[in-house]
């Protein structure tokens, strides 16, 4: 089942959102966005857990 995520659910003011065919593809896109838009070279475990809690079925 497709999955979706809105960055604004974790980062206040960020309007970026993504939909992907599965959670693996979703996390690839999320990590690219985190590096490009939020200058994160590594994503801390607490952020990953927060992101996981906000993923929804598309």
C-alpha positions as CSV (number, residue, x, y, z in Angstrom):
1,X,0.0,0.0,0.0
2,X,1.2,3.5,-0.8
3,X,2.4,5.7,2.0
4,X,2.5,9.5,2.5
5,X,4.3,11.9,4.8
6,X,4.0,15.7,5.4
7,X,7.3,17.2,6.7
8,X,5.2,19.9,8.4
9,X,4.0,17.2,10.8
10,X,7.6,17.1,12.2
11,X,9.2,20.4,11.1
12,X,7.0,23.5,11.8
13,X,6.5,25.6,8.7
14,X,7.7,23.0,6.1
15,X,5.1,22.5,3.4
16,X,6.9,19.6,1.7
17,X,4.9,16.4,1.3
18,X,5.6,13.1,-0.4
19,X,3.8,9.9,-1.5
20,X,5.6,6.7,-2.3
21,X,4.7,3.1,-3.2
22,X,6.1,1.8,0.1
23,X,7.9,2.8,3.3
24,X,11.4,2.1,1.9
25,X,10.8,4.4,-1.1
26,X,9.3,7.0,1.2
27,X,12.3,7.0,3.5
28,X,14.7,7.5,0.6
29,X,12.7,10.6,-0.5
30,X,12.4,11.8,3.1
31,X,16.2,11.5,3.6
32,X,16.9,13.4,0.4
33,X,14.6,16.1,1.5
34,X,16.2,16.3,4.9
35,X,19.6,16.7,3.4
36,X,18.6,19.2,0.7
37,X,16.0,21.4,2.6
38,X,17.1,21.0,6.2
39,X,20.9,20.5,5.8
40,X,20.8,17.3,7.8
41,X,23.8,15.1,7.1
42,X,22.5,12.4,9.4
43,X,19.0,11.9,10.7
44,X,18.9,11.4,14.5
45,X,17.0,8.4,15.8
46,X,14.4,10.5,17.6
47,X,13.6,12.3,14.4
48,X,13.2,8.9,12.6
49,X,10.8,7.7,15.3
50,X,8.8,11.0,15.0
51,X,8.7,10.6,11.2
52,X,7.5,7.0,11.5
53,X,4.7,8.0,13.8
54,X,3.4,10.5,11.1
55,X,3.4,8.2,8.1
56,X,-0.1,7.5,6.8
57,X,-1.6,5.2,4.2
58,X,-2.2,7.0,0.9
